[in-house]
Amino acid sequence: MPEALPPGGGMEVLASWLQDARELGWTMTLATAGPAGPSARTVVVTAVDAESVRFHTSAPTGKTVDRAADDRAAGVFHWPALGRQAVLTGRLVELPREVTEAAYRTRPRQLQLVGWVYDDLLPQLHGPDHEVPAGAVEERFAAHAAGAATAPPSWTTLALVPSRLDLWRAGTADTPPARTRYVREADTWRTCHVLP
């Protein structure tokens, strides 16, 4: 038999899975569709609560440009070592500036500085591939090494607010995998089992 899900709504189960996977890192593949078509990338998740999964980015980047055109998005957590996968489908929401400032203070120093690099270099991007001159990232990173105590103006917090969450668990040689679907209906989650 596949493992039993802990009690609670879909986001509570996801939060418990993220705690189980804390040694593996909190990375999620985020898929969006915008003016240039579909796009996917990996983001570092910094928080999960009963409503959403949060991460940070600079604006304008592909994520924020896509969100402005179409706020629908999907996210995938995959933990092969644990035999688990979580797929979220919903909408991207930009959170208030005070949330971003509070989160910035908790980020590793390297990520804080990279935020300032983006702020410096985004206005200078060239061509469809958003090219930067060789060495520009390293130069701007070093320029901010002594300061940058507050979040740069371009840095923001996005939340993926799911309307559907699928939790998949691997089976064994003698048992099938299992997938449980949570569908948000007003303030509650409807749960059902679906084909794995």
Salt bridges, closest charged atoms under 4 A:
GLU3 OE1 - ARG84 NH2 2.71
ASP20 OD2 - ARG84 NH1 2.84
ASP49 OD2 - ARG54 NH2 3.38
GLU51 OE1 - ARG184 NH1 3.36
ASP66 OD2 - ARG41 NH2 3.64
ASP70 OD2 - ARG72 NH2 2.80
ASP71 OD1 - ARG91 NH1 2.43
GLU101 OE2 - ARG97 NH2 3.20
ASP120 OD2 - ARG140 NE 2.87
ASP120 OD2 - HIS144 NE2 2.61
ASP166 OD2 - ARG179 NH1 2.83
ASP166 OD1 - ARG181 NE 2.79
GLU185 OE2 - ARG190 NE 2.76
